[in-house]
Amino acid sequence: MNLKLKRLVRTHSSEQYALFDLTQTDEEDQPLTIGKLDLHYTGEGTYGTLLLWDMDSLQLEAERRRMFVQALLSELVLPMGLPNEFVVEFFAPTLDEYEVFHNLDEGTGNPAEAFERAD
């Protein structure tokens, strides 16, 4: 796995990253999205949620998952000078029921269409 992180959102106390495996590509020959990481920073430490939905990632043994999380946090949190303590929840959902809801106008001119399911 050749991991790439792309920051999607940043606030003063949190960040959200998309996780890509550069060794795998989708049908459009783009790096495959394998998951998402949400981090929330406090004075006591970092709290986060890691979602992995790639089949290869789901098959990681517990110890390898722990090492994966520690490597991610070392790269993202330690350079910021935050406390070393962290709690990260790990989930391995399938994307069969994945939906994104938004109210962004996609230029259709019809505001009602902006509330439809985004695929």
PyRosetta script that sets phi, psi and omega in degrees:
from pyrosetta import init, pose_from_sequence

init()
pose = pose_from_sequence("MNLKLKRLVRTHSSEQYALFDLTQTDEEDQPLTIGKLDLHYTGEGTYGTLLLWDMDSLQLEAERRRMFVQALLSELVLPMGLPNEFVVEFFAPTLDEYEVFHNLDEGTGNPAEAFERAD")
pose.set_psi(1, 132.6)
pose.set_omega(1, 175.2)
pose.set_phi(2, -116.4)
pose.set_psi(2, 97.6)
pose.set_omega(2, -170.1)
pose.set_phi(3, -82.7)
pose.set_psi(3, 137.0)
pose.set_omega(3, 172.3)
pose.set_phi(4, -128.1)
pose.set_psi(4, 135.3)
pose.set_omega(4, 176.9)
pose.set_phi(5, -108.7)
pose.set_psi(5, 138.9)
pose.set_omega(5, 175.6)
pose.set_phi(6, -126.4)
pose.set_psi(6, 117.5)
pose.set_omega(6, 179.1)
pose.set_phi(7, -70.2)
pose.set_psi(7, 127.7)
pose.set_omega(7, 178.8)
pose.set_phi(8, -98.4)
pose.set_psi(8, -38.4)
pose.set_omega(8, -176.0)
pose.set_phi(9, -144.0)
pose.set_psi(9, 142.4)
pose.set_omega(9, 174.2)
pose.set_phi(10, -141.1)
pose.set_psi(10, 129.5)
pose.set_omega(10, 172.4)
pose.set_phi(11, -120.3)
pose.set_psi(11, -175.7)
pose.set_omega(11, 179.5)
pose.set_phi(12, -68.2)
pose.set_psi(12, -18.5)
pose.set_omega(12, -177.6)
pose.set_phi(13, -133.8)
pose.set_psi(13, 12.4)
pose.set_omega(13, 179.7)
pose.set_phi(14, -156.5)
pose.set_psi(14, 161.7)
pose.set_omega(14, 176.6)
pose.set_phi(15, -146.7)
pose.set_psi(15, 155.1)
pose.set_omega(15, 174.5)
pose.set_phi(16, -131.8)
pose.set_psi(16, 133.1)
pose.set_omega(16, -178.8)
pose.set_phi(17, -124.7)
pose.set_psi(17, 141.9)
pose.set_omega(17, 166.5)
pose.set_phi(18, -91.7)
pose.set_psi(18, 141.9)
pose.set_omega(18, -179.8)
pose.set_phi(19, -109.7)
pose.set_psi(19, 129.6)
pose.set_omega(19, -179.4)
pose.set_phi(20, -123.3)
pose.set_psi(20, 144.7)
pose.set_omega(20, 171.3)
pose.set_phi(21, -104.5)
pose.set_psi(21, 111.1)
pose.set_omega(21, -176.4)
pose.set_phi(22, -71.2)
pose.set_psi(22, -11.4)
pose.set_omega(22, 178.3)
pose.set_phi(23, -87.3)
pose.set_psi(23, -7.9)
pose.set_omega(23, 178.3)
pose.set_phi(24, -120.8)
pose.set_psi(24, 143.9)
pose.set_omega(24, 178.4)
pose.set_phi(25, -127.3)
pose.set_psi(25, 156.5)
pose.set_omega(25, 177.4)
pose.set_phi(26, -90.0)
pose.set_psi(26, -170.5)
pose.set_omega(26, -177.4)
pose.set_phi(27, -66.9)
pose.set_psi(27, -17.0)
pose.set_omega(27, 177.4)
pose.set_phi(28, -100.0)
pose.set_psi(28, 15.0)
pose.set_omega(28, 179.0)
pose.set_phi(29, 61.9)
pose.set_psi(29, 28.4)
pose.set_omega(29, 175.6)
pose.set_phi(30, -99.4)
pose.set_psi(30, 153.3)
pose.set_omega(30, 177.4)
pose.set_phi(31, -54.0)
pose.set_psi(31, 139.1)
pose.set_omega(31, -176.8)
pose.set_phi(32, -75.6)
pose.set_psi(32, 129.4)
pose.set_omega(32, 174.3)
pose.set_phi(33, -76.2)
pose.set_psi(33, 124.2)
pose.set_omega(33, -177.9)
pose.set_phi(34, -110.3)
pose.set_psi(34, -8.0)
pose.set_omega(34, -179.6)
pose.set_phi(35, 170.8)
pose.set_psi(35, -166.9)
pose.set_omega(35, -176.7)
pose.set_phi(36, -149.3)
pose.set_psi(36, 145.3)
pose.set_omega(36, 178.7)
pose.set_phi(37, -128.4)
pose.set_psi(37, 124.8)
pose.set_omega(37, 174.0)
pose.set_phi(38, -110.8)
pose.set_psi(38, 130.3)
pose.set_omega(38, 179.4)
pose.set_phi(39, -125.3)
pose.set_psi(39, 140.3)
pose.set_omega(39, 177.2)
pose.set_phi(40, -127.8)
pose.set_psi(40, 125.7)
pose.set_omega(40, -174.8)
pose.set_phi(41, -101.7)
pose.set_psi(41, 132.9)
pose.set_omega(41, 176.0)
pose.set_phi(42, -130.5)
pose.set_psi(42, 172.9)
pose.set_omega(42, 176.4)
pose.set_phi(43, -66.7)
pose.set_psi(43, -21.5)
pose.set_omega(43, -179.2)
pose.set_phi(44, -91.5)
pose.set_psi(44, -19.4)
pose.set_omega(44, -177.9)
pose.set_phi(45, 158.6)
pose.set_psi(45, -164.7)
pose.set_omega(45, -177.2)
pose.set_phi(46, -114.1)
pose.set_psi(46, 136.1)
pose.set_omega(46, 177.3)
pose.set_phi(47, -122.3)
pose.set_psi(47, 138.0)
pose.set_omega(47, -176.0)
pose.set_phi(48, -153.4)
pose.set_psi(48, 171.8)
pose.set_omega(48, 174.6)
pose.set_phi(49, -132.0)
pose.set_psi(49, 127.7)
pose.set_omega(49, 178.2)
pose.set_phi(50, -113.2)
pose.set_psi(50, 123.4)
pose.set_omega(50, 175.8)
pose.set_phi(51, -113.8)
pose.set_psi(51, 124.6)
pose.set_omega(51, 174.7)
pose.set_phi(52, -122.9)
pose.set_psi(52, 127.6)
pose.set_omega(52, -179.7)
pose.set_phi(53, -123.8)
pose.set_psi(53, 1.5)
pose.set_omega(53, 176.1)
pose.set_phi(54, -76.7)
pose.set_psi(54, 135.8)
pose.set_omega(54, -176.3)
pose.set_phi(55, -59.6)
pose.set_psi(55, -40.2)
pose.set_omega(55, 178.5)
pose.set_phi(56, -63.6)
pose.set_psi(56, -40.7)
pose.set_omega(56, -179.9)
pose.set_phi(57, -67.9)
pose.set_psi(57, -35.9)
pose.set_omega(57, -178.9)
pose.set_phi(58, -65.5)
pose.set_psi(58, -25.3)
pose.set_omega(58, -176.8)
pose.set_phi(59, -88.4)
pose.set_psi(59, 4.5)
pose.set_omega(59, 176.9)
pose.set_phi(60, -63.5)
pose.set_psi(60, 135.7)
pose.set_omega(60, 175.8)
pose.set_phi(61, -67.5)
pose.set_psi(61, 158.7)
pose.set_omega(61, -175.9)
pose.set_phi(62, -54.4)
pose.set_psi(62, -43.5)
pose.set_omega(62, -179.7)
pose.set_phi(63, -65.5)
pose.set_psi(63, -39.7)
pose.set_omega(63, 177.9)
pose.set_phi(64, -67.6)
pose.set_psi(64, -36.3)
pose.set_omega(64, 175.7)
pose.set_phi(65, -62.8)
pose.set_psi(65, -43.5)
pose.set_omega(65, 179.0)
pose.set_phi(66, -60.3)
pose.set_psi(66, -44.0)
pose.set_omega(66, 178.9)
pose.set_phi(67, -65.0)
pose.set_psi(67, -39.2)
pose.set_omega(67, 177.9)
pose.set_phi(68, -60.2)
pose.set_psi(68, -47.7)
pose.set_omega(68, -179.7)
pose.set_phi(69, -63.6)
pose.set_psi(69, -44.4)
pose.set_omega(69, -179.8)
pose.set_phi(70, -63.2)
pose.set_psi(70, -38.7)
pose.set_omega(70, 178.8)
pose.set_phi(71, -66.2)
pose.set_psi(71, -42.7)
pose.set_omega(71, 177.5)
pose.set_phi(72, -59.2)
pose.set_psi(72, -48.8)
pose.set_omega(72, -177.0)
pose.set_phi(73, -69.2)
pose.set_psi(73, -34.8)
pose.set_omega(73, 177.1)
pose.set_phi(74, -61.0)
pose.set_psi(74, -40.0)
pose.set_omega(74, -179.6)
pose.set_phi(75, -72.0)
pose.set_psi(75, -34.5)
pose.set_omega(75, -173.8)
pose.set_phi(76, -94.9)
pose.set_psi(76, -37.3)
pose.set_omega(76, -169.5)
pose.set_phi(77, -98.0)
pose.set_psi(77, -44.5)
pose.set_omega(77, -175.2)
pose.set_phi(78, -58.4)
pose.set_psi(78, -42.0)
pose.set_omega(78, 178.6)
pose.set_phi(79, -63.1)
pose.set_psi(79, -18.4)
pose.set_omega(79, -179.0)
pose.set_phi(80, -84.1)
pose.set_psi(80, -8.6)
pose.set_omega(80, 179.2)
pose.set_phi(81, 75.9)
pose.set_psi(81, 24.8)
pose.set_omega(81, 179.4)
pose.set_phi(82, -85.5)
pose.set_psi(82, 160.7)
pose.set_omega(82, 176.2)
pose.set_phi(83, -54.7)
pose.set_psi(83, 147.7)
pose.set_omega(83, -175.1)
pose.set_phi(84, -75.1)
pose.set_psi(84, -12.9)
pose.set_omega(84, -177.7)
pose.set_phi(85, -74.2)
pose.set_psi(85, 140.2)
pose.set_omega(85, 178.0)
pose.set_phi(86, -148.6)
pose.set_psi(86, 156.1)
pose.set_omega(86, 171.4)
pose.set_phi(87, -133.7)
pose.set_psi(87, 121.4)
pose.set_omega(87, 178.6)
pose.set_phi(88, -127.8)
pose.set_psi(88, 124.9)
pose.set_omega(88, 175.3)
pose.set_phi(89, -87.8)
pose.set_psi(89, 136.3)
pose.set_omega(89, -179.2)
pose.set_phi(90, -112.9)
pose.set_psi(90, 131.3)
pose.set_omega(90, 175.2)
pose.set_phi(91, -131.5)
pose.set_psi(91, 147.6)
pose.set_omega(91, 178.1)
pose.set_phi(92, -126.8)
pose.set_psi(92, 74.2)
pose.set_omega(92, -179.5)
pose.set_phi(93, -79.9)
pose.set_psi(93, 162.1)
pose.set_omega(93, 169.3)
pose.set_phi(94, -94.8)
pose.set_psi(94, 160.8)
pose.set_omega(94, -179.3)
pose.set_phi(95, -94.9)
pose.set_psi(95, 9.2)
pose.set_omega(95, -178.4)
pose.set_phi(96, -58.9)
pose.set_psi(96, -37.2)
pose.set_omega(96, -177.8)
pose.set_phi(97, -110.5)
pose.set_psi(97, 17.2)
pose.set_omega(97, -178.0)
pose.set_phi(98, -71.2)
pose.set_psi(98, 131.8)
pose.set_omega(98, 176.8)
pose.set_phi(99, -139.6)
pose.set_psi(99, 148.8)
pose.set_omega(99, 173.0)
pose.set_phi(100, -119.0)
pose.set_psi(100, 128.1)
pose.set_omega(100, 177.6)
pose.set_phi(101, -111.7)
pose.set_psi(101, 139.8)
pose.set_omega(101, 179.6)
pose.set_phi(102, -152.7)
pose.set_psi(102, 167.6)
pose.set_omega(102, 175.6)
pose.set_phi(103, -123.7)
pose.set_psi(103, 32.6)
pose.set_omega(103, 179.3)
pose.set_phi(104, -83.6)
pose.set_psi(104, 130.8)
pose.set_omega(104, 176.5)
pose.set_phi(105, -75.9)
pose.set_psi(105, 120.1)
pose.set_omega(105, -177.3)
pose.set_phi(106, -90.5)
pose.set_psi(106, 21.7)
pose.set_omega(106, 177.5)
pose.set_phi(107, 81.0)
pose.set_psi(107, 16.0)
pose.set_omega(107, -178.7)
pose.set_phi(108, -81.9)
pose.set_psi(108, -18.6)
pose.set_omega(108, -177.7)
pose.set_phi(109, 84.1)
pose.set_psi(109, -8.4)
pose.set_omega(109, 179.5)
pose.set_phi(110, -112.3)
pose.set_psi(110, 102.4)
pose.set_omega(110, -176.8)
pose.set_phi(111, -58.5)
pose.set_psi(111, -29.4)
pose.set_omega(111, -179.8)
pose.set_phi(112, -63.6)
pose.set_psi(112, -33.9)
pose.set_omega(112, 179.8)
pose.set_phi(113, -68.0)
pose.set_psi(113, -21.2)
pose.set_omega(113, -179.3)
pose.set_phi(114, -68.3)
pose.set_psi(114, -17.3)
pose.set_omega(114, -179.0)
pose.set_phi(115, -97.2)
pose.set_psi(115, 3.6)
pose.set_omega(115, 178.0)
pose.set_phi(116, -74.7)
pose.set_psi(116, 161.7)
pose.set_omega(116, 178.9)
pose.set_phi(117, -60.5)
pose.set_psi(117, 133.1)
pose.set_omega(117, 176.6)
pose.set_phi(118, -91.6)
pose.set_psi(118, 127.1)
pose.set_omega(118, 178.9)
pose.set_phi(119, -105.7)
pose.dump_pdb("model.pdb")
